[in-house]
Amino acid sequence: MWNKNFVALAIPLLLGACASMAPSYERPEGAAPANWPTGAAYAPTAGAVDQQTTAADLPWRSFILDERLRKVVELALVNSRDLRKTLANIESARAQYGIQRAAQWPTVNAGVSGSRSRSLTSTSSGSDNTSAQSQSYSAELSLSSYEVDLFGRVRSLTDAELQTYLATEEGGRATRISLIAETASAWLTLAADRSQLALAQSTQESAQRAMALTQRRLQAGVTSRVDVRQAETVYQQARSDVASSTTAVAQDRNALELLVGSPVADALLADALPVAEQWFADVPAGLSSAVLLQRPDVLQAEHQLKSANANVGAARAKFFPKLSLTASAGVASAALSSLFSGGATIWTLAPTLSLPIFDGGSNRANLAYSEAQKSLYVSTYELTVQTAFKEVANALARRGTMQEQLAAQTDLVAAAADSYRLANARYTKGVDTYLNALDAQRTLYSAEQNLVSTRQTALDNQVTLYRVLGGGLADSDTASAMHIEAARP
């Protein structure tokens, strides 16, 4: 008996499996060249990279070779408030998708009701008024105003919410990669400014010794006060740099701890940039730019485009009839004791079909809006791909000449140091003026400062290249993929 009663409730489930009216999705092509640029700026490293693997295949723990920095990044991934906000947005989008997905299915309610009443009755002659009691009980399963998705409107809306949720997931992955890269860059900036501070302190001490030497020579009548004042210029410049670098180091640490979301122990910080030690692994780029299609921000833009495409299908479906269904089935009895044992079968079926005749142009405007939004997201996707290509190309160009620049700057420091040693020796022996020694010292100081900056640029470029190629995903992709697949219908 109950199986027969459920036939009416099963009908909408069969009718609801209809195809969407959304346009067939095609990924926009040709937004960026198929291969990375070539030329003098990209040689020799850009042409010699591994063609089989990509940065996305390299876990960030394998990319970062310094154990201290690994621990700092782990702290950031646990404590960062920005990442927590992103994760909360992901959960919100997932819940919104769940709400919309539920609209594809009828809401079935079970209810038991009863009524008892006394009503007025009269005899056939109409002379006597009497009353009688009546009672009834029923148990029903019912659904109310369920939309039978004949033209895929509800399904299209569900697809749109799914793509919005997946876009949010990719946004979370992009935030995670950015957090790793920004934390590494902030850690490097602190190390570089500590190097600059140590250099300024060393130069200040050296200039102070030179001042003392010229002062003694002045007292001996061998030199003039001009030499003393010239020696003081380097000392005062270094003294100013010490104060400035001390401030920079304090501010760098504040910025790092803000990114990490918690205090960072001194033991996890570097005292200076490395001279020969490798802090990061080489980043494979391949030769094809197709790797950009897997970048989280590019995937996010593509999911947003797919969501807009599904909304076009929902807008198209609104031009067609809408079928709603209200139904119930159950048993009824005049006595509660016999409701489930001897009750009579009852059922209702109330379909409603509505067709838009005049809506003041609302449906047409809604379709035009949906199509315009799709065009907007096509342009957004193409711009995202182009921006990603530019970022990678710039990082590859920087990498292609970085080693030559580092070698040249290192040689410049060595030459400047030897020049200063010779000029200072000539001045000490009285065969040359102090001005030449002063110029040599200034050149050495400037060259050493530029070498620190160049080393920082080289390390920052490794981090940048890793980020723009979509690195840092392998550690969390498995859990993220399972999360996404669980949400699919």
C-alpha positions as CSV (number, residue, x, y, z in Angstrom):
1,M,0.0,0.0,0.0
2,W,2.8,2.4,1.0
3,N,4.6,1.7,-2.3
4,K,1.6,2.8,-4.3
5,N,1.3,5.9,-2.2
6,F,4.8,7.0,-3.0
7,V,4.3,6.8,-6.8
8,A,3.1,10.4,-6.9
9,L,6.1,11.5,-4.9
10,A,8.6,9.7,-7.2
11,I,7.3,11.3,-10.4
12,P,9.1,14.7,-9.9
13,L,12.4,12.9,-9.3
14,L,12.1,11.3,-12.8
15,L,11.0,14.5,-14.5
16,G,13.7,16.6,-12.8
17,A,16.7,14.9,-14.5
18,C,16.7,17.3,-17.5
19,A,19.6,18.8,-19.4
20,S,20.8,22.4,-18.7
21,M,20.2,25.1,-21.3
22,A,23.6,26.6,-20.5
23,P,25.9,27.2,-23.6
24,S,28.6,24.6,-24.1
25,Y,31.7,25.8,-22.3
26,E,34.9,26.4,-24.2
27,R,38.0,27.6,-22.6
28,P,39.3,30.9,-24.2
29,E,42.5,30.3,-26.1
30,G,45.3,32.4,-27.4
31,A,45.5,34.9,-24.5
32,A,49.2,34.3,-24.2
33,P,52.0,32.9,-26.3
34,A,52.5,29.1,-26.2
35,N,56.1,29.3,-25.1
36,W,58.2,31.5,-22.8
37,P,60.1,34.3,-24.4
38,T,63.7,33.8,-25.7
39,G,66.6,36.1,-26.1
40,A,69.7,37.5,-24.5
41,A,67.9,38.3,-21.2
42,Y,66.7,34.7,-20.8
43,A,70.0,32.9,-21.5
44,P,71.4,30.6,-20.3
45,T,69.2,29.3,-17.5
46,A,65.8,29.8,-19.1
47,G,66.6,27.4,-21.9
48,A,68.2,24.8,-19.8
49,V,65.4,24.2,-17.3
50,D,63.7,20.8,-16.8
51,Q,60.9,20.2,-19.4
52,Q,59.4,17.3,-17.5
53,T,58.4,18.8,-14.1
54,T,56.9,22.1,-13.0
55,A,57.1,24.3,-9.9
56,A,53.6,22.9,-8.9
57,D,55.3,19.5,-8.6
58,L,57.8,20.8,-6.1
59,P,56.5,21.0,-2.5
60,W,57.3,24.1,-0.7
61,R,59.2,22.2,2.0
62,S,61.5,20.8,-0.8
63,F,61.8,24.3,-2.3
64,I,62.9,25.9,0.9
65,L,66.2,24.4,2.0
66,D,66.8,26.4,5.2
67,E,65.3,24.7,8.2
68,R,64.7,28.0,10.0
69,L,62.7,29.5,7.2
70,R,60.6,26.3,6.9
71,K,59.6,26.6,10.6
72,V,58.7,30.3,10.1
73,V,56.5,29.4,7.1
74,E,54.8,26.6,9.0
75,L,54.0,29.2,11.8
76,A,52.5,31.5,9.2
77,L,50.3,28.7,7.7
78,V,49.0,28.0,11.1
79,N,48.6,31.5,12.6
80,S,48.0,33.8,9.6
81,R,44.7,35.8,10.0
82,D,44.5,36.4,6.3
83,L,44.6,32.7,5.6
84,R,41.9,32.1,8.3
85,K,39.7,34.7,6.6
86,T,40.1,32.9,3.3
87,L,39.3,29.5,4.8
88,A,36.1,31.0,6.4
89,N,35.1,32.4,2.9
90,I,35.7,28.9,1.4
91,E,33.4,27.3,4.0
92,S,30.8,30.0,3.4
93,A,30.8,29.3,-0.3
94,R,30.6,25.6,0.3
95,A,27.5,26.1,2.5
96,Q,25.9,28.3,-0.2
97,Y,26.5,25.6,-2.7
98,G,24.9,23.1,-0.4
99,I,21.8,25.3,0.0
100,Q,21.4,25.7,-3.8
101,R,22.1,22.0,-4.5
102,A,19.3,21.0,-2.1
103,A,16.8,22.9,-4.3
104,Q,17.2,20.1,-6.9
105,W,15.4,17.7,-4.6
106,P,11.9,17.8,-3.2
107,T,11.5,18.6,0.5
108,V,9.5,15.8,1.9
109,N,7.8,16.3,5.3
110,A,6.1,13.7,7.5
111,G,3.2,14.7,9.6
112,V,0.5,13.2,11.8
113,S,-2.6,15.3,12.4
114,G,-5.9,14.9,14.2
115,S,-9.1,16.9,14.7
116,R,-12.1,16.6,16.9
117,S,-15.2,18.8,16.7
118,R,-18.9,19.1,17.9
119,S,-21.3,20.5,15.3
120,L,-25.0,21.4,15.3
121,T,-27.4,18.9,13.7
122,S,-31.2,19.1,13.3
123,T,-34.0,16.6,12.7
124,S,-35.9,16.3,9.4
125,S,-38.8,18.3,10.9
126,G,-36.4,21.1,12.0
127,S,-38.0,21.3,15.4
128,D,-35.2,19.9,17.5
129,N,-31.6,21.1,17.5
130,T,-29.0,18.5,18.5
131,S,-25.2,18.3,18.3
132,A,-22.8,15.6,17.2
133,Q,-19.1,14.9,17.7
134,S,-16.7,13.9,14.9
135,Q,-13.1,13.1,14.8
136,S,-10.5,12.2,12.2
137,Y,-6.8,11.4,12.2
138,S,-4.3,11.2,9.3
139,A,-0.6,10.4,8.7
140,E,1.0,11.8,5.5
141,L,4.2,12.3,3.6
142,S,4.0,15.6,1.6
143,L,6.0,17.9,-0.6
144,S,5.2,21.5,-1.2
145,S,5.8,23.7,-4.3
146,Y,8.6,21.5,-5.7
147,E,9.9,22.9,-9.0
148,V,10.2,20.1,-11.6
149,D,13.3,21.2,-13.5
150,L,12.0,20.7,-17.0
151,F,14.4,23.1,-18.6
152,G,17.4,22.9,-16.2
153,R,17.0,26.2,-14.5
154,V,17.6,24.9,-11.0
155,R,20.4,22.7,-12.3
156,S,22.1,25.7,-13.9
157,L,21.9,27.7,-10.7
158,T,23.4,24.7,-8.8
159,D,26.2,24.5,-11.4
160,A,26.8,28.3,-11.0
161,E,27.1,27.9,-7.2
162,L,29.4,24.9,-7.5
163,Q,31.8,26.9,-9.8
164,T,31.6,29.8,-7.4
165,Y,32.6,27.5,-4.6
166,L,35.4,26.0,-6.6
167,A,36.6,29.5,-7.5
168,T,36.8,30.3,-3.8
169,E,38.8,27.1,-3.3
170,E,41.3,28.2,-5.9
171,G,41.4,31.6,-4.3
172,G,42.3,29.9,-1.0
173,R,45.2,28.1,-2.7
174,A,46.4,31.3,-4.3
175,T,46.3,33.0,-0.9
176,R,48.3,30.1,0.6
177,I,51.0,30.4,-2.1
178,S,51.2,34.1,-1.7
179,L,51.5,33.7,2.1
180,I,54.4,31.3,1.6
181,A,56.2,33.6,-0.8
182,E,55.5,36.8,1.2
183,T,56.8,35.2,4.4
184,A,59.9,34.0,2.6
185,S,60.5,37.5,1.1
186,A,59.9,39.2,4.5
187,W,62.4,36.8,6.1
188,L,64.9,37.6,3.3
189,T,64.4,41.3,3.7
190,L,65.1,41.1,7.4
191,A,68.3,39.1,6.7
192,A,69.4,41.6,4.0
193,D,68.9,44.6,6.3
194,R,70.8,42.8,9.0
195,S,73.6,42.4,6.5
196,Q,73.4,46.1,5.7
197,L,73.5,46.9,9.4
198,A,76.6,44.7,10.0
199,L,78.3,46.4,6.9
200,A,77.5,49.9,8.2
201,Q,78.8,49.0,11.6
202,S,82.0,47.6,10.1
203,T,82.5,50.7,7.9
204,Q,81.8,53.0,10.9
205,E,84.6,51.2,12.9
206,S,87.0,51.4,9.9
207,A,86.2,55.1,9.4
208,Q,86.8,55.7,13.1
209,R,90.2,54.2,12.9
210,A,91.0,56.3,9.8
211,M,89.9,59.4,11.7
212,A,92.2,58.5,14.6
213,L,95.1,58.0,12.2
214,T,94.6,61.4,10.4
215,Q,94.2,63.1,13.8
216,R,97.6,61.7,14.9
217,R,99.1,62.7,11.6
218,L,97.6,66.2,12.1
219,Q,99.1,66.4,15.6
220,A,102.5,65.4,14.1
221,G,102.2,68.1,11.5
222,V,102.3,65.6,8.6
223,T,98.8,66.3,7.3
224,S,96.2,69.0,7.3
225,R,92.8,69.4,9.0
226,V,91.2,68.8,5.6
227,D,92.2,65.1,5.8
228,V,90.6,64.9,9.2
229,R,87.4,66.4,8.1
230,Q,87.3,64.2,4.9
231,A,87.8,61.0,7.1
232,E,84.9,62.2,9.2
233,T,82.5,62.3,6.3
234,V,82.7,58.5,5.8
235,Y,82.4,57.9,9.5
236,Q,79.3,60.1,9.8
237,Q,77.7,58.5,6.7
238,A,78.2,55.1,8.2
239,R,76.9,56.3,11.5
240,S,73.7,57.5,9.8
241,D,73.4,54.2,8.0
242,V,73.8,52.3,11.2
243,A,70.8,54.2,12.7
244,S,68.7,53.8,9.5
245,S,69.5,50.0,9.2
246,T,68.7,49.5,12.9
247,T,65.3,51.0,12.3
248,A,64.8,48.9,9.2
249,V,65.7,45.7,11.0
250,A,63.1,46.5,13.7
251,Q,60.4,47.3,11.1
252,D,61.3,44.2,9.1
253,R,60.7,42.0,12.1
254,N,57.4,43.7,12.8
255,A,56.3,43.1,9.2
256,L,57.4,39.4,9.4
257,E,55.6,38.8,12.7
258,L,52.4,40.4,11.2
259,L,52.6,38.0,8.3
260,V,53.3,35.0,10.5
261,G,50.6,36.0,13.0
262,S,52.8,35.3,16.1
263,P,56.2,36.3,17.5
264,V,59.2,34.7,15.8
265,A,62.0,33.4,17.9
266,D,65.5,34.8,17.4
267,A,66.8,31.3,16.6
268,L,64.6,31.2,13.5
269,L,66.0,34.4,12.0
270,A,69.1,34.7,9.8
271,D,71.9,37.1,10.8
272,A,72.9,37.8,7.2
273,L,72.4,36.8,3.6
274,P,74.3,33.7,2.6
275,V,77.5,34.0,0.5
276,A,77.7,30.5,-0.8
277,E,74.9,28.6,1.0
278,Q,71.8,27.7,-1.0
279,W,68.6,28.6,0.7
280,F,66.2,27.6,-2.1
281,A,66.1,24.8,-4.7
282,D,66.1,25.5,-8.4
283,V,62.7,26.1,-9.8
284,P,61.8,24.2,-13.0
285,A,59.8,26.2,-15.5
286,G,59.6,24.0,-18.6
287,L,59.4,25.5,-22.1
288,S,55.6,25.6,-22.5
289,S,53.4,28.3,-20.9
290,A,50.6,25.8,-20.6
291,V,51.7,25.4,-16.9
292,L,49.9,28.8,-16.3
293,L,46.5,27.1,-16.8
294,Q,47.1,25.3,-13.5
295,R,47.9,28.5,-11.5
296,P,45.3,28.9,-8.8
297,D,44.4,32.5,-9.8
298,V,43.9,31.4,-13.4
299,L,41.8,28.4,-12.3
300,Q,39.8,30.8,-10.1
301,A,39.1,33.0,-13.1
302,E,38.1,30.0,-15.1
303,H,35.6,28.8,-12.5
304,Q,34.1,32.2,-12.3
305,L,33.7,32.1,-16.1
306,K,32.0,28.7,-15.8
307,S,29.7,30.1,-13.2
308,A,28.7,32.9,-15.5
309,N,28.2,30.4,-18.3
310,A,25.8,28.4,-16.1
311,N,23.9,31.6,-15.2
312,V,23.2,32.1,-18.9
313,G,21.5,28.7,-18.9
314,A,19.3,29.7,-15.9
315,A,18.4,33.0,-17.6
316,R,17.4,31.1,-20.8
317,A,15.2,28.7,-18.8
318,K,13.1,31.4,-17.4
319,F,11.6,32.0,-20.8
320,F,10.0,28.6,-20.7
321,P,7.1,27.1,-18.6
322,K,7.7,26.4,-14.9
323,L,6.1,23.3,-13.4
324,S,5.6,23.2,-9.6
325,L,4.2,20.3,-7.8
326,T,2.5,19.9,-4.4
327,A,1.6,16.4,-3.4
328,S,0.9,14.2,-0.4
329,A,0.1,10.6,0.4
330,G,-0.9,8.8,3.5
331,V,-3.6,7.2,5.5
332,A,-6.6,8.5,7.5
333,S,-9.0,7.1,10.0
334,A,-11.8,8.2,12.3
335,A,-10.0,6.6,15.2
336,L,-6.4,7.1,16.3
337,S,-6.0,3.4,17.3
338,S,-6.8,2.2,13.8
339,L,-4.8,4.8,11.9
340,F,-2.0,2.6,10.8
341,S,-3.8,-0.8,11.0
342,G,-7.0,-0.1,9.2
343,G,-6.8,3.5,7.9
344,A,-8.0,4.5,4.5
345,T,-5.5,5.6,1.8
346,I,-5.6,9.3,1.0
347,W,-3.6,11.3,-1.5
348,T,-3.5,14.7,-3.3
349,L,-1.6,15.8,-6.4
350,A,-1.7,19.5,-7.4
351,P,0.6,20.4,-10.3
352,T,0.9,24.0,-11.3
353,L,2.1,25.1,-14.8
354,S,3.0,28.7,-15.3
355,L,4.1,30.4,-18.5
356,P,5.5,33.9,-18.6
357,I,3.4,36.1,-20.9
358,F,4.3,39.6,-19.9
359,D,7.0,40.6,-17.5
360,G,8.0,44.1,-18.7
361,G,11.1,42.8,-20.3
362,S,12.6,41.4,-17.0
363,N,13.5,38.0,-18.4
364,R,15.1,39.5,-21.5
365,A,17.1,42.0,-19.4
366,N,18.2,39.2,-17.1
367,L,19.5,37.2,-20.0
368,A,21.3,40.2,-21.4
369,Y,22.9,40.8,-18.0
370,S,24.0,37.1,-17.8
371,E,25.5,37.2,-21.2
372,A,27.3,40.5,-20.5
373,Q,28.7,39.0,-17.2
374,K,30.0,36.0,-19.2
375,S,31.8,38.4,-21.6
376,L,33.2,40.2,-18.6
377,Y,34.6,37.0,-17.1
378,V,36.0,35.9,-20.5
379,S,38.0,39.2,-20.5
380,T,38.9,38.7,-16.8
381,Y,40.2,35.2,-17.5
382,E,42.3,36.3,-20.5
383,L,43.7,39.2,-18.6
384,T,44.6,36.8,-15.7
385,V,46.5,34.5,-18.1
386,Q,48.3,37.5,-19.7
387,T,49.3,38.9,-16.3
388,A,50.5,35.5,-15.2
389,F,52.6,35.2,-18.4
390,K,54.1,38.6,-17.8
391,E,55.0,37.7,-14.2
392,V,56.7,34.5,-15.3
393,A,58.5,36.1,-18.2
394,N,59.8,38.9,-16.0
395,A,61.1,36.4,-13.4
396,L,62.7,34.3,-16.1
397,A,64.4,37.4,-17.6
398,R,65.7,38.3,-14.1
399,R,67.0,34.8,-13.6
400,G,68.6,34.7,-17.0
401,T,71.1,37.5,-16.1
402,M,71.2,37.2,-12.3
403,Q,74.3,35.0,-12.0
404,E,76.2,37.3,-14.4
405,Q,75.2,40.3,-12.3
406,L,76.2,38.6,-9.1
407,A,79.6,37.6,-10.4
408,A,80.2,41.1,-11.7
409,Q,79.2,42.7,-8.4
410,T,81.4,40.2,-6.4
411,D,84.4,41.0,-8.6
412,L,83.7,44.7,-8.2
413,V,83.8,44.4,-4.4
414,A,87.1,42.5,-4.6
415,A,88.6,45.1,-6.9
416,A,87.3,48.0,-4.7
417,A,88.7,46.3,-1.6
418,D,92.1,45.9,-3.2
419,S,92.0,49.5,-4.5
420,Y,91.2,50.8,-1.0
421,R,94.0,48.7,0.6
422,L,96.5,50.1,-1.9
423,A,95.3,53.7,-1.7
424,N,95.3,53.6,2.1
425,A,98.8,52.1,2.2
426,R,100.1,54.9,-0.2
427,Y,98.5,57.5,2.1
428,T,100.0,56.0,5.2
429,K,103.5,56.1,3.7
430,G,103.0,59.6,2.6
431,V,103.2,59.1,-1.2
432,D,99.6,60.0,-2.0
433,T,96.8,62.3,-0.7
434,Y,94.0,61.1,1.6
435,L,91.4,62.1,-1.0
436,N,92.3,59.0,-3.1
437,A,92.1,56.7,-0.1
438,L,88.7,58.4,0.8
439,D,87.3,57.8,-2.7
440,A,88.5,54.2,-2.7
441,Q,86.8,53.7,0.7
442,R,83.5,55.2,-0.5
443,T,83.6,53.1,-3.6
444,L,84.2,49.9,-1.5
445,Y,81.3,50.8,0.8
446,S,78.9,51.4,-2.0
447,A,80.0,48.2,-3.8
448,E,79.4,46.1,-0.7
449,Q,76.0,47.6,-0.2
450,N,75.1,46.9,-3.8
451,L,76.3,43.3,-3.4
452,V,74.0,42.8,-0.5
453,S,71.1,44.2,-2.5
454,T,72.0,42.0,-5.5
455,R,72.1,38.9,-3.4
456,Q,68.7,39.8,-1.9
457,T,67.3,40.3,-5.5
458,A,68.6,37.0,-6.6
459,L,67.0,35.1,-3.7
460,D,63.8,37.1,-4.0
461,N,63.6,36.2,-7.7
462,Q,63.8,32.5,-6.8
463,V,60.8,32.9,-4.5
464,T,59.0,35.0,-7.1
465,L,59.5,32.5,-9.8
466,Y,58.3,29.7,-7.6
467,R,55.1,31.7,-6.7
468,V,54.3,32.8,-10.3
469,L,54.7,29.3,-11.6
470,G,52.1,28.0,-9.1
471,G,54.5,26.3,-6.7
472,G,53.7,25.3,-3.2
473,L,50.6,23.2,-3.8
474,A,51.8,19.7,-3.6
475,D,51.7,19.7,0.2
476,S,48.0,20.4,0.4
477,D,46.5,19.5,-3.0
478,T,45.5,15.9,-1.9
479,A,43.2,17.2,0.9
480,S,42.0,20.1,-1.2
481,A,41.1,17.8,-4.1
482,M,39.2,15.4,-1.8
483,H,37.4,18.4,-0.4
484,I,36.4,19.6,-3.9
485,E,35.4,16.2,-5.2
486,A,33.2,15.6,-2.1
487,A,31.2,18.7,-3.1
488,R,30.5,17.7,-6.7
489,P,27.0,16.3,-7.4
